[in-house]
Amino acid sequence: MSLPLKFVNNKIEDYAMQVTFDPVEGAGTIVYNLSLIRTDDLEFAISILKDAFKTGVSVSGLVKFFPSGEGIVDYVVPEGCTAIGTMCSITFDGLLIRRGIPVNPIGGGVVEIENRTPIRFTHIILYEHTTIDPLQVLISQKTTSVLSVMRKGSGNLLANIREFHMEAEPLVGTVLDELASSSYSGILEVGIPNVPLLGVPVDPQFIAIAAIGGTNPMAAIRESGRWVQTQAMKGLMEISEMEEIRDY
């Protein structure tokens, strides 16, 4: 018997249900992305990660580096390469679910930025219609200009969007307040009931939230002409295993 296809929205729900991250305590499990670079490019990648965090185009300044030969669950980092673990924005969906807030992940795409202000989604792939993470697809299609956003304040960023019922707005506001002083800094824009957010429609009586994609720093490294291979939503990691990029 062949196994049924597993679409990305189901994968998001599976991981989000396992998130235990407490933004107040700064402890617990988060969802992480795993990216592979050439070890010769490590110093350059660190500089990009630092700049991405300073300019607000990354979800968090927390990272974990895995040298060649190190095992990561069912994966071993190849010779000559270094793997980089970064926080995935799906961690936010987990925080909402832990508060009893049902979340509907809508999709991932590219957001146009002008003068550091999000304007609209120019591309979007709906989670319920794909088995491959949309941001992985869009990085490979070279649809971003993250470096331009970092340096000039305008360009195209990777982002994702989800919606929740408007009755839960006070609870969501509490979560956002807690995140304001935490290691998660990936909220891009919050909508209002029944109104499209950045051009993406929402269901009646729902509110949308757009978040910065956790793979934006990797897109910036790729835009610089360096080799990068990214796997979004690789798994779960204790946040205590990660370190601040500014300490490197």
N, C-alpha and C positions, 0 to 999 in steps of 0.2 A: 504494500500500500504506500503510495507516495504521500509525503507530508504536504499539508496545505501551505500556500504562500503566506509569509508573515509580513504585513505591511508596516511601514515605519510608525504609524500612530499606535499600533499594538506594542511595538518595541519601546516606544516612549512611555507608555503606561506601565509596562513591566518594570522598567528602571525607576521611574518616578515613584512607584509604590515602595521601593527599597531605600530611597533616600532618607537618611536620618540627620542630615546636617542641621545644626541649630545655629543660626546666625548670631545670636546673643552670646552663646558660649564659645562659638568658633570651633565646634567639634562635631564629629559625626561623618557619615559617608556621603560622598558626592558622586555624580556621574562625570566621567572624564573622557576626553578625546585623546587619541594617541597618534602622534605624527613622527615620521621617520625622516631624518636628514643625514647628510654625509658628515662624519665627525670633523672633517676639515672645515666645515661651515659652522661649527658650533659657536665660536666666538661671535660670528656675524649674526647668527640666530638669536643669541642672548641680547645683542644690542637692539634687534628688531622687537623682541619681546618686551624689553624695557620701554622702548619708545611707544609701543602699542598700548601699554598700560598707562603711561603718562598722558597720552593723548585721548584716552577713553574709548579705544576701539577694541578692547579685549574684555572678556567677562570678569577676569580676575588677574591679579598679579601673582597668583600661586602657580607653581610649576613643579614637576618632578622629572629629572633626567635619568634615563636608563642607558648605561654603556653597552657596547657591543658584547654579545654573549649572555647578557642577563635575560632571564626568563620572566615573562609577564603573562601569567595565567597559561594559556595554550600557545604562546608566541615567544620566540627567542629573537632578540635583536641581532640582525645580521652583522657580519664582520665589516668594519669600516663605516658603520652607521651608529648614530645615537638616536634614541627614541625620546620624545618629549610628551609628557602627560600634562594636559591643561584642563581646567574646569569647563564642563559643557553647560550651556545655558539651560538644558533640560533639568538641571538641578533645581531651577526655580519652580518648575511644574511640580516637582516632588515636595517642595516647601508648601505649596498651596494645598496639595492633596493631604499632607499631614495635618493641616488645619481643618480638614473636612470640607474643602472647597473643590467641587467637581470641576475638572479642567478639560476643555476640548482643544487638543493641539490642532491647529489649522494647517500650517505649512512653513516651509523655509524658502528664502529667496534673497534677492538683492535689493537693497534700499538706496535710493539716490539721496546724497547728502549735499546741502548747500550751506556754506558758512556755518558748519557744525550743527545744522538743523536738519532732521530727517524730513524729506519731502514726500516720497511715495515709493512703494515697491514697484520696480521696473520688471522684475521676473519673480515668479513664485511657483513652487511645486507643492501640491497638496499631499500631506502625509498619508492620507487614506488611499492614495492612488499610486504610491511608489513603494518598492521594497528596498531602495537604496536611499541613504540619507541625502536630501536635496542639496545641502551645502557641499557635500563631497562632489556631487555632479557639477555644481556651479563653479567650484574651484577649477575643476578639470576643463571647463568650457571657457576659462579666462574671462569671466564676466565682471570681475572686481577691479577696483582701483583704490585699494586700501591705503597704499603708500601716499596717494594724492590726498586722501582724507587726513592722514597723519601730518603731512607737511603743509598742506594748503587749506584744510578744513572743508574741502569739497571733493566729491567722488562717489564711489559705489562701495557699500559695505554689505557683508553677509549678515542676515538677520532671520529671526523666526517669529511666528505670531501664534498666539493661542487666545481662547475666549473663556469667560466664566459668567455665570448668571449675575445680573445686577444686584440681586438681593445679598450677594456675598461681598459687595463693595467695601463695607467697613472692615471685614476680616482681611481682605486683600490689602487695604490701606495699612493695617497693622504689620503685615508681612513686609511691605515696602519700607515702612519706617525702620524695622529691624535691620533690613538689608543695607540701609543708608550708612550704617557704621560698621558693616561687616566686610569680609574679603570678597563679596560678590558685588560687582558694580555694572552689571550688564543690562539694566533696564533702559530701553531706548525711548519708548513712548507709551503712554497709557491713554486709552480712548474714553468715550462716554457712551452710555446706553444707546443701542439701536443705530449707532453711527459708524460707518466704515472707518477703519484706521489705516492711514497711509495708503488708501485706495483699496483695501481689502474689506469686503462686506462681512458683517457679523449677523448671527441669528437674532431674531426678535427677542428683546429683553436681555441681551448679552452685551458684555463689554470686552474689548480686545486689549491685549498687552503685547507689544513688540519688544523683543530682546535682542541684543547684539549676539551674533554667532560666535561660539567659542573658537572657531577655526580662522578668524580674521587674521591673527598674527601669522599663521601659516600661509595664508593667501598673500600677505605682504612679502614673505620670504620668497615665495614662488614668483611674484612680480619682479623681484630683484634678479631673476635669472638663476636662482639656486634650485636644486632638485629637492622636492618635498613629496612625501606620500602620507596621506592623512586618512585615518579611520575615525569617523565621528561615533560618539556613544560606544566606546570600546568596552566600558564596564563600570564598576564601582570601586571607589578608593577612599580610604580614610583620609580626611583632610589634613590630619596631623602628619601624614607622610610627605606632604608637599612643603615647599619653601618659597619665600618671597623672591621674585626675580630681581628686585632691587638689591638683594644681598649678594648677587653675583658680580 
